[in-house]
Amino acid sequence: MLPPTSLGRRLLQGSGLLSVSAAGRDAALIILTRSCRMFAYGASSLVLALFFAALGFPDARIGAFMTLTLLGDVALSLALSLIADRAGRRRTLLFGSALMVVSGAVFALCENFWVLLAAAVVGVISATGGDFGPFRAIEESMLAELTGPDTRADVLVWYVTLASLATAIGTEASGRIVEALRARDGWTLLSAYHGVFGLYVVAGVVNMACAAMLSARCELRWSGEGERGQGPETEPLLRGDAENGDGKEEPKSRRSWAARISPETLTVVGPLVFLLMLDSYSDGMTSFSLTTYFMDTKFRLSKSALGDIISASYLLASLSNIFAGPLARSIGLVRTMVFTHVPSSMAVLLFPLAPSVPLMVALLLVRLGLNNMDQGPRAALIAAVVRPAERTAVLGIISMLRTLASAAGPTMTGLLAGGDRFWIAFVVAGALRLVYDFGLFIMFLNVKLYKHEKQEESEAQQA
């Protein structure tokens, strides 16, 4: 055990690792679950389009597959996030992980387009490497349940940081695995791709095991369920929903399976959702693939140089996330989100104006290095302004709307690029991101945080 004043302990506290440790075994399992899943997502996203090309599918089918897979993941994510608190968060994660195993097994064994499409739409396959499935909203809600206001941002930051690192490692490992398998006797390029999806199955099994090991502390505590656990996060929630006017618990048959969001929450979350959709739309307009395409068309960089630049950017983005937790403790959630995002937005706006490769790379590093530092604080902010019993549903709805907004962005960029006005997409995206930044600062800087948790803690003490 480190002495209270030791340098090691101060470093652990400053980095937020003490907060992760204090959150307990369940929080560690959730972080491990997502890191393992994002490793699999990163690995599969690298080879997915190549896999279809090796099977001889036309580009139109590949594009349709990507779109339908995204829509299927969004629909599944929304449906499960709306019922997770009633059906059981652990049970919902277990079900989603089982779908991941089934989808991975189909891709590891089958080559029929329609079978693969059905497995991807109904199951869980990440076509882009993003976490669009039914997991993230539930996991973030569980982490909010396991933490208090003082430690929540730190835990969520490490949840994001380790997942980002796992994605980068998965992408890097996938290419090496394919080459290693191809070098073995009897292995073709296509069978090597199948082998990568075998890893996807393994990741799904690990997710199932972790979900099965989670304790009841991860579940939302309804009134009348007996022992409530420790801290305000596990107090009875939505009394008006779970109890009648006499303070007695409502029969379970009268409870709705789908989560209900109060008008008060909609008033607070509505403007935030609009701003987040604006940010996601602008990110879609200048996605990493479109950004590298623009760099290639402007300066004709070698593919190896592009790969090195993007790899360095991903690594910088992962490492910079570590500082989001300490910064949030020092200046607050909203200030952290805005002050780290504004330079990133400016880098997007100025990106097409760079006259040389070094300056363009510098702007890209600023953009990606700071771009994700708002993710952990953003989840903590949503948890701080939303009723605990509504968190899972709200996070799921926000994730769905942000995904749809992001998917619409590339269409506008495609129209601009086709008219030889590719650079305008970056200027417009940067401007929209700045609208998001300053809108967030103006509208949410003085919003009262944690009022629902404080109210429930006070009621619990009076009881």
C-alpha positions as CSV (number, residue, x, y, z in Angstrom):
1,M,0.0,0.0,0.0
2,L,1.4,3.4,-1.0
3,P,1.7,6.0,1.8
4,P,-0.9,8.8,1.5
5,T,1.7,11.4,0.6
6,S,3.9,9.3,-1.7
7,L,4.7,10.5,-5.2
8,G,3.2,7.2,-6.6
9,R,-0.1,7.7,-4.9
10,R,-0.3,11.3,-6.1
11,L,0.4,10.2,-9.7
12,L,-2.3,7.5,-9.4
13,Q,-4.7,10.0,-8.0
14,G,-3.9,12.6,-10.6
15,S,-4.2,10.2,-13.5
16,G,-7.6,8.9,-12.2
17,L,-6.5,5.3,-11.7
18,L,-7.3,5.5,-8.0
19,S,-10.9,6.4,-9.0
20,V,-11.0,3.3,-11.2
21,S,-9.7,1.2,-8.4
22,A,-12.2,2.7,-6.0
23,A,-15.1,1.9,-8.4
24,G,-14.4,-1.8,-7.8
25,R,-14.3,-5.0,-9.7
26,D,-17.5,-4.3,-11.7
27,A,-16.0,-1.2,-13.2
28,A,-12.8,-3.0,-14.2
29,L,-14.9,-5.8,-15.9
30,I,-16.8,-3.2,-17.9
31,I,-13.7,-1.4,-19.0
32,L,-12.1,-4.8,-19.9
33,T,-15.3,-5.8,-21.8
34,R,-15.3,-2.7,-24.0
35,S,-11.5,-2.8,-24.6
36,C,-11.8,-6.4,-25.8
37,R,-14.8,-5.5,-28.0
38,M,-13.1,-2.5,-29.5
39,F,-10.0,-4.6,-30.3
40,A,-12.3,-6.9,-32.3
41,Y,-14.1,-4.0,-33.9
42,G,-10.7,-2.5,-35.0
43,A,-9.5,-5.8,-36.4
44,S,-12.7,-6.6,-38.3
45,S,-13.2,-3.1,-39.7
46,L,-9.8,-3.2,-41.4
47,V,-10.6,-6.4,-43.3
48,L,-14.4,-6.2,-43.8
49,A,-14.4,-4.4,-47.2
50,L,-11.3,-6.3,-48.3
51,F,-13.1,-9.6,-47.3
52,F,-16.1,-8.7,-49.6
53,A,-13.8,-7.6,-52.4
54,A,-12.0,-11.0,-52.1
55,L,-15.4,-12.7,-52.4
56,G,-16.0,-10.8,-55.7
57,F,-19.0,-8.7,-54.4
58,P,-19.6,-5.6,-56.5
59,D,-19.0,-2.1,-54.9
60,A,-22.8,-1.4,-54.8
61,R,-23.4,-4.4,-52.6
62,I,-20.5,-3.5,-50.3
63,G,-21.9,0.0,-49.9
64,A,-25.4,-1.3,-49.2
65,F,-23.9,-3.7,-46.7
66,M,-22.2,-0.9,-44.8
67,T,-25.3,1.2,-44.7
68,L,-27.7,-1.6,-43.7
69,T,-25.3,-2.8,-41.0
70,L,-25.1,0.7,-39.5
71,L,-28.9,1.0,-39.5
72,G,-29.3,-2.4,-37.9
73,D,-26.8,-1.7,-35.2
74,V,-28.5,1.7,-34.4
75,A,-31.9,0.1,-34.3
76,L,-30.7,-2.7,-32.0
77,S,-28.8,-0.3,-29.8
78,L,-31.9,1.9,-29.3
79,A,-34.2,-1.0,-28.7
80,L,-32.0,-2.6,-26.1
81,S,-31.1,0.6,-24.3
82,L,-34.8,1.4,-23.9
83,I,-35.6,-1.9,-22.1
84,A,-32.2,-2.6,-20.4
85,D,-33.1,-1.1,-17.0
86,R,-36.3,-3.2,-16.9
87,A,-35.0,-6.4,-18.4
88,G,-31.7,-6.2,-16.5
89,R,-28.5,-4.5,-17.7
90,R,-26.4,-7.6,-17.2
91,R,-28.9,-9.8,-19.0
92,T,-29.0,-7.3,-21.9
93,L,-25.2,-7.1,-22.2
94,L,-25.1,-10.9,-22.2
95,F,-27.7,-11.1,-25.0
96,G,-25.8,-8.5,-27.1
97,S,-22.5,-10.4,-26.6
98,A,-24.2,-13.6,-27.7
99,L,-25.3,-11.8,-30.9
100,M,-21.7,-10.7,-31.4
101,V,-20.6,-14.4,-31.1
102,V,-23.2,-15.5,-33.6
103,S,-22.4,-12.8,-36.1
104,G,-18.6,-13.5,-35.8
105,A,-19.2,-17.2,-36.3
106,V,-21.2,-16.6,-39.5
107,F,-18.5,-14.4,-40.9
108,A,-15.8,-16.9,-40.0
109,L,-17.6,-19.8,-41.7
110,C,-19.9,-18.4,-44.5
111,E,-19.4,-16.6,-47.8
112,N,-23.0,-16.1,-49.0
113,F,-23.7,-12.3,-49.2
114,W,-27.3,-12.6,-48.0
115,V,-26.4,-14.7,-45.0
116,L,-23.6,-12.3,-44.1
117,L,-25.9,-9.4,-44.5
118,A,-28.6,-10.9,-42.3
119,A,-26.0,-11.7,-39.6
120,A,-24.6,-8.2,-39.7
121,V,-28.0,-6.4,-39.6
122,V,-29.7,-8.6,-37.0
123,G,-26.5,-9.3,-35.0
124,V,-23.5,-7.1,-34.0
125,I,-20.8,-6.4,-36.6
126,S,-19.0,-3.1,-36.7
127,A,-18.5,-2.0,-40.3
128,T,-16.5,1.1,-39.4
129,G,-14.7,0.3,-36.2
130,G,-17.1,2.5,-34.2
131,D,-19.1,1.3,-31.1
132,F,-22.6,1.6,-32.6
133,G,-24.0,-1.6,-31.1
134,P,-26.1,-2.1,-28.0
135,F,-23.3,-1.9,-25.5
136,R,-21.9,1.6,-24.9
137,A,-25.0,3.3,-23.6
138,I,-25.7,0.5,-21.1
139,E,-22.0,0.3,-20.0
140,E,-21.8,4.1,-19.4
141,S,-25.0,4.0,-17.4
142,M,-23.6,1.1,-15.3
143,L,-20.4,3.0,-14.7
144,A,-22.4,6.0,-13.6
145,E,-24.3,3.7,-11.2
146,L,-21.0,2.5,-9.7
147,T,-19.4,5.9,-9.3
148,G,-20.1,9.2,-7.6
149,P,-19.8,12.7,-8.9
150,D,-16.1,13.0,-7.7
151,T,-14.8,9.9,-9.5
152,R,-17.2,9.4,-12.4
153,A,-15.3,11.5,-15.0
154,D,-12.0,9.7,-14.2
155,V,-13.6,6.3,-14.7
156,L,-15.3,7.3,-17.9
157,V,-12.1,8.8,-19.2
158,W,-10.2,5.5,-18.7
159,Y,-13.2,3.7,-20.2
160,V,-12.7,5.8,-23.4
161,T,-8.9,5.8,-23.3
162,L,-8.3,2.1,-23.1
163,A,-11.0,1.4,-25.7
164,S,-9.3,3.8,-28.1
165,L,-5.9,2.1,-27.5
166,A,-7.6,-1.3,-28.1
167,T,-9.0,-0.2,-31.4
168,A,-5.6,1.0,-32.6
169,I,-4.0,-2.2,-31.5
170,G,-6.7,-4.3,-33.1
171,T,-6.3,-2.5,-36.4
172,E,-2.6,-2.9,-36.3
173,A,-2.8,-6.6,-35.3
174,S,-5.3,-7.4,-37.9
175,G,-3.0,-6.7,-40.8
176,R,-0.2,-8.6,-39.2
177,I,-2.4,-11.6,-38.5
178,V,-3.6,-11.7,-42.1
179,E,0.0,-11.6,-43.4
180,A,1.1,-14.3,-40.9
181,L,-1.8,-16.6,-41.8
182,R,-1.2,-16.2,-45.5
183,A,2.4,-17.3,-45.0
184,R,1.3,-20.6,-43.6
185,D,0.8,-23.6,-45.8
186,G,-2.8,-24.1,-47.0
187,W,-4.0,-20.6,-46.1
188,T,-5.3,-18.3,-48.8
189,L,-6.0,-14.6,-48.4
190,L,-9.7,-15.3,-48.0
191,S,-9.2,-17.9,-45.3
192,A,-6.9,-15.4,-43.5
193,Y,-9.8,-13.0,-43.4
194,H,-12.0,-15.7,-42.0
195,G,-9.4,-16.2,-39.3
196,V,-9.7,-12.6,-38.2
197,F,-13.4,-13.0,-37.7
198,G,-12.6,-16.0,-35.6
199,L,-11.0,-13.5,-33.2
200,Y,-14.3,-11.6,-33.3
201,V,-16.0,-14.7,-31.9
202,V,-13.4,-15.0,-29.1
203,A,-13.9,-11.4,-28.1
204,G,-17.7,-12.0,-28.0
205,V,-17.1,-15.0,-25.7
206,V,-14.9,-12.9,-23.4
207,N,-17.7,-10.2,-23.3
208,M,-20.2,-12.9,-22.3
209,A,-18.0,-14.1,-19.5
210,C,-17.4,-10.6,-18.2
211,A,-21.2,-9.8,-18.4
212,A,-21.9,-13.0,-16.4
213,M,-19.4,-12.0,-13.7
214,L,-20.9,-8.5,-13.1
215,S,-22.7,-8.1,-9.7
216,A,-26.1,-6.7,-8.9
217,R,-24.5,-3.4,-8.1
218,C,-24.6,-2.6,-11.9
219,E,-28.4,-2.8,-12.0
220,L,-30.7,0.1,-11.4
221,R,-32.3,-0.2,-7.9
222,W,-36.0,0.2,-7.9
223,S,-38.0,1.0,-4.8
224,G,-38.9,-2.0,-2.6
225,E,-36.1,-4.2,-3.8
226,G,-34.5,-4.5,-0.5
227,E,-30.8,-3.7,0.1
228,R,-29.7,-0.9,-2.1
229,G,-25.9,-1.0,-2.0
230,Q,-23.7,2.0,-1.2
231,G,-23.9,5.6,-2.2
232,P,-26.5,7.7,-3.9
233,E,-26.1,6.0,-7.2
234,T,-27.9,2.9,-5.9
235,E,-30.8,4.6,-4.1
236,P,-34.4,3.9,-5.3
237,L,-35.1,5.8,-8.5
238,L,-38.2,7.3,-10.2
239,R,-40.5,6.8,-7.2
240,G,-43.3,8.2,-9.2
241,D,-42.8,5.3,-11.6
242,A,-42.2,2.5,-9.1
243,E,-44.5,3.6,-6.3
244,N,-48.1,4.7,-6.0
245,G,-49.2,7.8,-4.0
246,D,-49.3,5.9,-0.7
247,G,-45.6,5.0,-0.9
248,K,-46.2,1.4,-1.8
249,E,-44.4,-0.3,-4.6
250,E,-46.4,-0.6,-7.8
251,P,-47.0,-4.1,-9.0
252,K,-44.5,-5.1,-11.6
253,S,-47.2,-5.8,-14.1
254,R,-48.0,-2.1,-14.1
255,R,-44.5,-1.0,-15.0
256,S,-43.6,-0.3,-18.6
257,W,-40.9,-2.3,-20.1
258,A,-39.7,0.7,-22.1
259,A,-38.0,3.5,-20.2
260,R,-39.9,6.8,-19.9
261,I,-38.2,10.1,-20.1
262,S,-39.6,13.0,-18.0
263,P,-40.4,16.4,-19.5
264,E,-37.8,18.0,-17.2
265,T,-35.1,15.8,-18.7
266,L,-36.3,16.5,-22.2
267,T,-36.0,20.3,-21.5
268,V,-32.4,19.9,-20.4
269,V,-31.3,17.2,-22.9
270,G,-33.1,18.5,-26.0
271,P,-30.6,21.4,-26.7
272,L,-27.7,19.2,-25.8
273,V,-28.9,16.6,-28.3
274,F,-29.1,19.2,-31.0
275,L,-25.6,20.4,-30.4
276,L,-24.2,16.9,-30.3
277,M,-25.9,16.1,-33.6
278,L,-24.3,19.2,-35.1
279,D,-20.9,18.0,-33.9
280,S,-21.5,14.5,-35.2
281,Y,-22.7,15.8,-38.6
282,S,-19.5,17.9,-39.0
283,D,-17.4,14.9,-37.9
284,G,-19.1,12.8,-40.6
285,M,-18.3,15.5,-43.2
286,T,-14.6,15.2,-42.4
287,S,-14.2,11.6,-41.3
288,F,-10.7,10.2,-41.1
289,S,-11.1,8.3,-44.4
290,L,-12.2,11.5,-46.1
291,T,-9.4,13.5,-44.5
292,T,-6.8,11.1,-45.7
293,Y,-8.4,11.1,-49.2
294,F,-8.1,14.9,-49.2
295,M,-4.5,14.8,-48.1
296,D,-3.7,12.3,-50.8
297,T,-5.4,14.3,-53.6
298,K,-3.7,17.6,-52.5
299,F,-0.2,16.4,-51.9
300,R,0.0,12.8,-53.5
301,L,1.5,11.3,-50.4
302,S,2.7,7.7,-50.4
303,K,0.3,5.2,-48.7
304,S,3.0,4.3,-46.2
305,A,3.4,8.0,-45.2
306,L,-0.4,8.3,-44.8
307,G,-0.4,5.2,-42.7
308,D,2.3,6.5,-40.5
309,I,0.6,9.9,-40.1
310,I,-2.8,8.3,-39.1
311,S,-1.2,5.8,-36.7
312,A,0.7,8.6,-35.0
313,S,-2.6,10.6,-34.8
314,Y,-4.5,7.7,-33.3
315,L,-1.8,7.1,-30.7
316,L,-1.7,10.8,-29.8
317,A,-5.5,10.8,-29.5
318,S,-5.5,7.8,-27.1
319,L,-2.7,9.3,-24.9
320,S,-4.3,12.7,-24.7
321,N,-7.5,11.2,-23.3
322,I,-5.7,10.5,-20.1
323,F,-5.5,14.2,-19.2
324,A,-9.2,14.7,-19.6
325,G,-10.0,13.4,-16.1
326,P,-7.6,15.6,-14.2
327,L,-8.6,18.6,-16.3
328,A,-12.3,18.0,-15.6
329,R,-11.6,17.9,-11.8
330,S,-9.7,21.1,-12.1
331,I,-11.9,23.3,-14.3
332,G,-15.2,21.4,-14.6
333,L,-16.9,19.2,-17.2
334,V,-18.2,21.8,-19.6
335,R,-15.0,23.9,-19.6
336,T,-13.0,20.7,-20.3
337,M,-15.2,19.8,-23.2
338,V,-15.1,23.3,-24.7
339,F,-11.5,24.3,-24.1
340,T,-10.1,21.0,-25.6
341,H,-12.6,21.0,-28.5
342,V,-12.2,24.5,-29.8
343,P,-8.5,24.1,-30.9
344,S,-9.5,20.9,-32.6
345,S,-12.4,22.6,-34.4
346,M,-10.1,25.5,-35.5
347,A,-7.6,22.8,-36.9
348,V,-10.5,21.4,-39.0
349,L,-11.5,24.8,-40.3
350,L,-7.9,25.7,-41.2
351,F,-6.9,22.3,-42.5
352,P,-7.5,22.8,-46.3
353,L,-5.7,26.1,-46.2
354,A,-2.4,24.5,-45.2
355,P,0.2,25.2,-47.9
356,S,2.6,22.4,-47.0
357,V,2.6,18.8,-45.8
358,P,4.2,19.6,-42.4
359,L,1.7,22.2,-41.6
360,M,-1.2,20.0,-42.7
361,V,0.1,17.2,-40.5
362,A,0.5,19.5,-37.6
363,L,-3.1,20.6,-37.9
364,L,-4.2,17.0,-38.2
365,L,-2.3,16.1,-35.0
366,V,-4.0,19.0,-33.2
367,R,-7.4,17.9,-34.4
368,L,-7.1,14.3,-33.5
369,G,-5.0,14.8,-30.4
370,L,-7.7,16.9,-28.8
371,N,-10.8,15.6,-30.6
372,N,-11.7,12.8,-28.2
373,M,-10.9,14.5,-24.9
374,D,-14.5,15.5,-24.5
375,Q,-15.9,12.0,-24.6
376,G,-15.5,11.0,-21.0
377,P,-16.6,14.4,-19.6
378,R,-19.5,14.4,-22.0
379,A,-20.8,11.1,-20.6
380,A,-20.2,12.4,-17.1
381,L,-22.2,15.6,-18.0
382,I,-25.1,13.6,-19.3
383,A,-25.1,11.4,-16.2
384,A,-25.0,14.6,-14.0
385,V,-28.1,16.3,-15.5
386,V,-30.3,13.2,-16.1
387,R,-32.3,11.2,-13.6
388,P,-30.4,8.0,-12.8
389,A,-33.3,5.8,-14.0
390,E,-33.3,7.6,-17.3
391,R,-29.6,7.5,-18.1
392,T,-29.5,4.3,-20.1
393,A,-32.4,5.4,-22.4
394,V,-31.1,8.9,-22.8
395,L,-27.6,7.7,-23.6
396,G,-29.0,5.2,-26.1
397,I,-31.2,7.8,-27.9
398,I,-28.3,10.3,-28.0
399,S,-26.1,7.6,-29.5
400,M,-28.6,6.8,-32.2
401,L,-29.2,10.4,-33.2
402,R,-25.5,11.1,-33.3
403,T,-24.8,8.1,-35.4
404,L,-27.5,9.1,-37.9
405,A,-26.2,12.6,-38.1
406,S,-22.7,11.4,-38.7
407,A,-23.9,9.1,-41.4
408,A,-25.5,12.0,-43.3
409,G,-22.2,14.1,-43.3
410,P,-20.3,12.2,-46.0
411,T,-23.1,12.8,-48.5
412,M,-22.6,16.6,-48.4
413,T,-18.8,16.2,-48.6
414,G,-19.3,13.9,-51.7
415,L,-21.4,16.6,-53.4
416,L,-18.8,19.3,-52.7
417,A,-15.9,17.1,-53.7
418,G,-17.6,16.2,-57.0
419,G,-17.8,19.9,-57.8
420,D,-14.1,20.5,-57.1
421,R,-15.0,22.2,-53.8
422,F,-13.7,19.5,-51.4
423,W,-12.0,22.2,-49.2
424,I,-15.3,23.8,-48.4
425,A,-16.4,20.7,-46.5
426,F,-13.6,21.3,-43.9
427,V,-14.4,25.0,-43.5
428,V,-18.1,24.3,-43.0
429,A,-17.4,21.4,-40.6
430,G,-15.0,23.5,-38.6
431,A,-17.6,26.3,-38.4
432,L,-20.3,23.9,-37.3
433,R,-18.0,22.4,-34.6
434,L,-17.3,25.9,-33.3
435,V,-21.1,26.5,-33.1
436,Y,-21.3,23.3,-31.0
437,D,-18.5,24.5,-28.8
438,F,-19.7,27.9,-28.0
439,G,-23.4,26.8,-27.8
440,L,-22.4,24.2,-25.2
441,F,-20.5,26.8,-23.2
442,I,-23.3,29.3,-23.3
443,M,-26.1,26.9,-22.6
444,F,-24.6,24.5,-20.1
445,L,-21.8,26.2,-18.2
446,N,-24.2,27.2,-15.3
447,V,-26.5,24.2,-15.4
448,K,-26.9,22.7,-12.0
449,L,-25.2,19.2,-11.8
450,Y,-26.0,16.2,-9.7
451,K,-29.3,17.6,-8.3
452,H,-31.1,14.3,-8.8
453,E,-28.4,12.4,-6.9
454,K,-28.3,14.9,-4.1
455,Q,-32.1,14.9,-3.8
456,E,-32.2,11.1,-3.6
457,E,-29.4,11.0,-1.0
458,S,-31.3,13.6,1.1
459,E,-34.4,11.5,0.9
460,A,-32.5,8.3,1.8
461,Q,-31.1,10.0,4.9
462,Q,-34.5,11.2,6.0
463,A,-35.9,7.7,5.6
